[in-house]
Amino acid sequence: MKKITYILATTLIIAFISSCKTPKDILVPGDTHAVLMRVETETITQANTDQTCNFGQKEGESNEDYTIKVNVGDYVVWSGIDSGIVGNGQVLIDSIKYVSGTNFFGTNTITSNGQGRVIGVIASGSEEQESKYSIYFRVFNNGIERNGTFIIDPKIRIKRR
């Protein structure tokens, strides 16, 4: 019985692989890159977004220069947390929008999963290509939204192999 099950399973796997048009049709997950945006929810305004938000980058690196390095097939997960003193705020990322450079995601907008996070898959790109994108997010304190939608524009770059 075990031999028949093994033969059947092997046959199904071979049939699946044979039906794929290219190796890209076989789903092989890449690395996952968590982009965690830290926001001082008590003090953020439209005028001080750069001073009250960061990605944990090194001193002197602006949010606009912050760059994650990825490969084709990798997943990028954007989420936000309250980094303020009180810590009772909430950061909800609504969408990621392509701005310029190479569009790695194959779409101009990736929307939230309904839980304040956005997940994208790097669909295409070549070594050292770069993309500028915008993160659209909202901030809440004690359930009350603060100052509308905020925008930060970091970058993504395909890694050098």
N, C-alpha and C positions, 0 to 999 in steps of 0.2 A: 504494500500500500504506500509506504514512504517513497519508494522508487517512482511510482506513478505520479504522486503529488509533486515530486521534484521535477520530473519530466514535464508535467503540465505547467508548472511555474516557470521553468526555463523557456518553454515554448512561448508563453505569453509575453515574457520580457523580450525575447528576440522579435516577436511580432510587433510589439510596441516600438522598439528601436528602429526596426525596418520601416515602419510607417512614417517616421519622422523625415521631413524633407531635408533638414540640415541639423548639425549638432546643436544649434541654438534652440531647436524645438524641444530638446530634452531639458526639463526644468532642473537645474542644479543651483541651489541657493548660493549666493555670494556672502560676503561679510556684511554685518549689520553695523552701521555707524549711527550712534545715538548723539544727536545734537541737542544738548540741554541748554536752554536759554534761561538765565537767572535774571529775575526782574524785581526791583525794589517797588513792590506794588503800592506801598503807602505814599511814595513820593513821585512816581512817574507822571510826567506831563508830556504833551506833544513837543515842548521846547527842550526837554532834558532827556529824551529817550536814550541817546548815546551814553549819557553819564549814569543812567539808572538800570541799564541792561548790559549783560555780557554773556559770553559763552565759556568763561573760565580761561580765556586766552592769556598769554603772557602780557606783562606790563608794557604799555605803549602801543599794543596792537589794537587798532580800532575794530569796531564791529563790521565795518565795511571791508576791511582787509582780512578778517577772519576767514580762513579757507580750510575746508575739509578735503582730504584726498581719498579718492575712491577708484574702483575698477568697474568695468561693465559687469552687470549682474549683481552688484552690491545693493543693499537696501539702506535707505537713509530714513531715520525716524526722528522727527522734530517734536520736542515737547518743551514745556516751560514750568518753572517753579518760582515760588515767592522766595526772594533772598533778603527781604526786609527784616527789620528788627522785631516787629510784632509777629510776622510769619503767618498771618491769617488770611492772606490773599490767594487768589487763584489766577493762573495764566492759561488762557485757552488760545491755541494756535488755530486759526481759521483756514488758512491756505498758504501755499507756496506758489509764487508766480515767477515764471521765467522773465528775465529782463534783457540780457544780452549775452553774446558769446555763443557757445555751442549749447543747444537745448538737449541735455542728456536724458530727459524724461520722456521725450516724444509727445509732450502735451504742454500747453502754456500755463495751465493751472492744475495743481493737485490740491484737493480739498480735504478737510478734516475727516477723521473717522467717527466723528460725533462725540468724541471724548476729549477734545482739545489737543489731539496729536495728529500729525500728518505723516504718512508713510509713502515713500517713493522708491522706485526701482530704477537704477541707472540702466537705461535701455540701449544707449549707444554712446560712442565717444572714442577718441584716440588719445594716445599718450600725450600728456602735457596740455591738452585742450582745457579751457576754462569756461565757466559759466557764472554769470552774475544772476542772482535771484532775489526775490523779496519775500520776507516772512511777514504775513499779516496776522496780528494777534490782538486779543482783548484782555483787559485786566479787571479783576473784581476784588473788592474789599468788603467783607461781611455781606456778600451776595449782591453788592451794588457795583455796576459797571463804572469804571473811571475813564473819562476823557476820550471815549470813542475807540477807533481802531488805530493801532500803532504799526509802524513799518520799520524793519531793519533789512539791510541789503548785503548779506555776506556772499561768499563765493564757494564754488565747488571746482576741483581740478582732478583730472584723471592722473593717476600715479605714473611715475616713470618706472618702467620695468627694469 
